Amino acid sequence: MTRPLIVGLTGSIGMGKSTVAAMFEAAAVPVFDADAEVRRMQGPAGGLLPAIEAAFPGSTGPEGVRRDELGSIVFGDADALARLETIVHPAVARQREQFLETNSGASMVVFDIPLLFEKGAASLVDTVVVVSAPAQVQRDRVLARKGMTEEKFAQIQDIQLPDAEKRARADYVIDTGTPLDETRAQVQALVDKLQADLHS
């Protein structure tokens, strides 16, 4: 059975990855958003709640995972974080398989995976697209977010591979330090190229 070309989409915080993912969707390419799946499975009546509550008592409620409580338990505790990941990652992998089955007729799909390189997920995809922007643009975007601080930004950057390294390992780079129309044109050009390569 032939399966779609799998495009891995990644990029550091504030680089515009969600915006680019939406542009792929607008270009009729199905997108699997790993973070959105996790939020859904950790939301009200989400499938992961019983396992998370059992591992971390008091971290969930009718509204789903209590992010602050769970965050304070796992933040800075490598063992607790690893325990949480053994609950979350297999569930996301099952959802991803299901997404592939649902979209098996598509010529290509996008896996939106924030920590693609960091978590060794590059082996799941056929080609890697990194979303990037100049460092100052990234910084301005991130620090404009509600509740974001210089310290939090630094901590997030510490667990993410440097942008330069991501760019070096990418098959394609989408630059979002440009007006939206230019970014959209880059995405469409890439979709056209990948489609053409599939049919050549």
C-alpha positions as CSV (number, residue, x, y, z in Angstrom):
1,M,0.0,0.0,0.0
2,T,1.4,3.4,-0.9
3,R,1.2,6.0,1.9
4,P,1.5,9.7,1.7
5,L,4.8,11.6,1.7
6,I,5.3,12.6,5.3
7,V,6.6,16.1,5.8
8,G,8.0,16.8,9.3
9,L,7.3,20.5,10.4
10,T,9.3,21.9,13.2
11,G,10.8,25.1,14.6
12,S,11.8,26.7,17.9
13,I,9.4,28.7,20.0
14,G,8.2,31.9,18.4
15,M,9.3,31.0,14.9
16,G,5.8,30.9,13.5
17,K,5.3,27.1,13.1
18,S,1.6,27.2,13.9
19,T,1.1,29.9,11.3
20,V,3.0,27.8,8.7
21,A,1.0,24.7,9.7
22,A,-2.2,26.6,9.0
23,M,-0.8,27.6,5.6
24,F,-0.2,24.0,4.7
25,E,-3.8,23.2,5.7
26,A,-5.0,26.1,3.6
27,A,-3.0,24.5,0.7
28,A,-5.1,21.3,1.2
29,V,-2.3,19.4,2.9
30,P,-3.6,17.5,6.0
31,V,-1.8,18.4,9.2
32,F,-1.3,16.3,12.3
33,D,-0.7,18.7,15.2
34,A,0.9,16.7,18.1
35,D,0.5,19.5,20.6
36,A,-3.2,19.9,19.8
37,E,-3.7,16.2,20.2
38,V,-2.1,16.3,23.6
39,R,-4.3,19.2,24.7
40,R,-7.4,17.4,23.5
41,M,-6.4,14.2,25.4
42,Q,-5.6,16.2,28.5
43,G,-8.8,18.3,28.3
44,P,-12.2,17.7,29.8
45,A,-13.0,14.0,29.7
46,G,-9.8,13.4,27.8
47,G,-8.5,9.9,27.4
48,L,-5.2,10.5,29.3
49,L,-6.8,11.8,32.5
50,P,-7.1,8.5,34.4
51,A,-3.5,7.5,33.8
52,I,-2.2,11.0,34.6
53,E,-4.2,11.2,37.8
54,A,-3.0,7.8,38.8
55,A,0.6,8.8,38.3
56,F,0.3,12.3,39.7
57,P,-2.7,12.5,42.2
58,G,-4.4,15.8,42.3
59,S,-3.1,17.0,38.9
60,T,-6.5,16.6,37.1
61,G,-10.0,17.7,37.6
62,P,-13.3,18.1,35.6
63,E,-11.6,20.8,33.5
64,G,-8.9,18.2,32.5
65,V,-5.3,18.4,33.5
66,R,-4.5,21.2,35.9
67,R,-1.5,22.5,34.1
68,D,-0.1,24.5,37.0
69,E,-0.3,21.6,39.4
70,L,1.1,19.1,36.9
71,G,3.8,21.6,35.7
72,S,5.0,22.2,39.3
73,I,5.3,18.4,39.8
74,V,7.3,17.6,36.6
75,F,9.2,20.9,36.0
76,G,12.8,20.3,36.9
77,D,12.2,16.7,37.9
78,A,13.6,14.5,35.1
79,D,12.0,11.3,36.5
80,A,8.5,12.7,36.8
81,L,8.8,14.2,33.3
82,A,9.9,10.8,32.0
83,R,6.9,9.2,33.7
84,L,4.5,11.7,32.1
85,E,6.1,11.1,28.7
86,T,5.6,7.3,28.9
87,I,1.9,8.1,29.3
88,V,1.6,10.8,26.7
89,H,3.9,9.7,23.8
90,P,2.4,6.2,23.1
91,A,-1.1,7.8,23.0
92,V,0.1,10.5,20.5
93,A,1.8,7.8,18.4
94,R,-1.6,5.9,18.2
95,Q,-3.4,9.1,17.2
96,R,-0.7,9.7,14.5
97,E,-1.2,6.2,13.1
98,Q,-4.9,6.8,13.0
99,F,-4.4,10.2,11.2
100,L,-2.2,8.4,8.6
101,E,-4.9,5.8,8.0
102,T,-7.6,8.5,7.7
103,N,-5.5,10.4,5.2
104,S,-4.0,7.4,3.3
105,G,-5.4,8.8,0.0
106,A,-3.6,12.1,0.3
107,S,-0.4,12.6,-1.7
108,M,1.3,14.2,1.3
109,V,0.6,15.0,5.0
110,V,2.4,17.2,7.6
111,F,3.4,16.0,11.0
112,D,3.7,19.2,13.2
113,I,6.2,18.1,15.8
114,P,7.8,20.9,17.9
115,L,10.7,18.8,19.3
116,L,11.2,16.8,16.1
117,F,15.0,16.7,16.4
118,E,15.2,16.8,20.2
119,K,13.0,13.7,20.6
120,G,14.5,11.7,17.7
121,A,11.3,11.9,15.7
122,A,13.1,12.7,12.4
123,S,13.0,9.0,11.6
124,L,9.2,9.2,11.4
125,V,9.2,11.6,8.4
126,D,10.4,11.6,4.8
127,T,11.5,15.2,4.6
128,V,12.0,18.0,7.2
129,V,10.8,21.6,7.0
130,V,12.2,24.0,9.6
131,V,10.3,27.3,10.3
132,S,12.8,30.0,11.2
133,A,13.0,33.8,11.8
134,P,15.7,36.2,12.8
135,A,16.6,35.9,16.5
136,Q,15.3,39.4,17.4
137,V,11.9,38.7,15.7
138,Q,11.7,35.4,17.6
139,R,12.5,37.2,20.9
140,D,9.9,39.9,20.4
141,R,7.2,37.4,19.5
142,V,7.9,35.2,22.5
143,L,8.2,37.9,25.1
144,A,4.9,39.4,23.8
145,R,3.1,36.2,25.0
146,K,1.0,36.3,28.1
147,G,2.9,35.1,31.2
148,M,6.2,34.8,29.4
149,T,9.4,36.0,31.1
150,E,13.0,36.3,30.1
151,E,13.7,33.4,32.5
152,K,11.1,31.1,31.0
153,F,12.2,31.9,27.5
154,A,15.8,31.0,28.4
155,Q,14.6,27.7,30.0
156,I,12.6,26.8,26.8
157,Q,15.6,27.7,24.6
158,D,17.8,25.4,26.8
159,I,15.8,22.3,25.9
160,Q,15.4,23.3,22.2
161,L,18.1,22.7,19.6
162,P,19.6,26.0,18.5
163,D,17.9,27.4,15.4
164,A,21.1,27.4,13.4
165,E,21.5,23.6,14.0
166,K,17.9,23.0,13.0
167,R,18.3,24.9,9.8
168,A,21.5,22.9,9.0
169,R,19.6,19.6,9.5
170,A,16.5,20.7,7.5
171,D,15.7,19.7,4.0
172,Y,13.8,23.0,3.5
173,V,13.6,26.2,5.6
174,I,10.5,28.5,5.6
175,D,11.5,32.0,6.7
176,T,8.7,33.8,8.7
177,G,10.7,37.0,9.2
178,T,8.9,38.2,6.1
179,P,5.4,39.6,5.5
180,L,2.7,36.9,5.8
181,D,2.0,36.9,2.0
182,E,5.7,36.1,1.3
183,T,5.7,33.3,3.9
184,R,2.4,31.9,2.3
185,A,4.1,32.1,-1.1
186,Q,7.1,30.1,0.2
187,V,4.7,27.4,1.6
188,Q,2.8,27.2,-1.6
189,A,6.0,26.9,-3.7
190,L,7.2,24.1,-1.4
191,V,3.9,22.3,-1.7
192,D,4.0,22.6,-5.5
193,K,7.7,21.4,-5.6
194,L,7.0,18.3,-3.4
195,Q,3.9,17.5,-5.4
196,A,5.9,17.8,-8.6
197,D,8.6,15.5,-7.2
198,L,6.1,12.9,-6.3
199,H,4.7,12.8,-9.8
200,S,8.1,13.0,-11.6
